[in-house]
Amino acid sequence: MAGYFEENRTWRRQTGLVRGGLMRSQYDETSEAIYPTSGYVYGSAEEAEDAFANRNERFIYSRYGNPTVEMFQERLRLAENAPACFATASGMSAVFAAIVSMVKAGDHVVGARAVFGSCLYILTDILPRLGVETTIVDGPGLAGWKKALSRPTRCVFIESPSNPGLDIFDITAISDLAHEVGALVIIDNVFATPILQRPLELGADIVVYSATKHIDGQGRTLGGAILGSTEYCTDVVKPFLRHTGPSLSPFNAWVLLKGLETLELRVRQHCRNAREIATFLEGQNGILRVLYPGLESHPQHALANKQMSDFGSVVTIELAGGKETAFRFVNALSLIDISNNLGDTKSLVTHPATTTHQRLSPGERASLGLSDGVVRLSIGLEDADDIIEDIAAALHAAAA
């Protein structure tokens, strides 16, 4: 729907996040309009015929396209510097559509084990039921990826940084390996956002987001997005989304559209707070590990520094004493809320082994370094000193 947008000048990123994809109505409103409509009216039967035959560019049904959703897609496309973007109802619908739209029975897919629990379920449970063979790679080391990508493969799926262990994968090196065997590379970029990392510029082919996280950033709504080449989005993703229906509602699109306006400002402050909290945690008793890509102690710090402009809002720690100590710590927090979401203005905490990754076996969790003592902190936009005081008090209570 490129013809609907106001002129897109060559703006810097923050200007594009505020003004990109603007589509004003005849009323010249300042804030983007919400178009809560399921369908659209045609002036004649011939006009309707032409619309469904793709002979003219117009909206025909909100499962196919909607002005508010279109504005969100265009603004995010500009932020990612991607050729094309399609929005979905949630992050998981984006992940599912990005993969399943391109595979068929007999195909081979390679994925990292270090992904969100629902993503791993798609790879290991759903795809095999469709006749798709999946190879799971443990860890970011390239030896495992070289072995997995030694034969024809349809696609590769990676999160970097990963959830919750914050593994950093070499996107360029893995993309090179994947392309040699004909695979497209999908990167879940939710922890980094387009502000901190541009996977397409590093060699990946497709980027997916849970817009529920930092793009909304205030715990208000669900949404997802798929970005990639025009050919992939138009010929592969678009028909799949049209005929399966995981469409983003106009209201949710409007919330996410407004979230993009402040995304860079929020993400930069998230990073400042997270870095301060991670540095504080490294010096505390009772903590076996502090995982944050911005710390020199992180095993892939150099790679993170190469691929990312900053290191995100999530800090993961492993407490001595296992689940009992972890639960005491979580329950003693008073400022930080217990929630499995992340990227929110409010600081949040979750115990992955019993929430987001609870369906994994103990052995699978162990292979991810996900012990019962691991706690994931999503650092919000409160004053960093207040967050530190809350964590310090909870650590003291957990050790008692």
Secondary structure, 3 states (H helix, E strand, C coil): CHHHCCCCCCCCHHHHHHHCCCCCCCCCCCCCCCCCCCECCCCCHHHHHHHHCCCCCCCCECCCCCHHHHHHHHHHHHHHCCCEEEEECCHHHHHHHHHHCCCCCCCEEEEECCCCHHHHHHHHHHHHHCCCEEEEECCCCHHHHHHHCCCCCCEEEEECCCCCCCCCCCHHHHHHHHHHCCCEEEEECCCCHHHHCCHHHHCCCEEEEECCCCCCCCCCCCCEEEEECHHHHHHHHHHHHHHHCCCCCHHHHHHHHHHHHCHHHHHHHHHHHHHHHHHHHHCCCCEEEEECCCCCCCCCHHHHHHHCCCCCCEEEEEECCHHHHHHHHHHHCCCCEECCCCCCCCCEEECHHHCCCCCCCHHHHHHCCCCCCEEEEECCCCCHHHHHHHHHHHHHHHHC
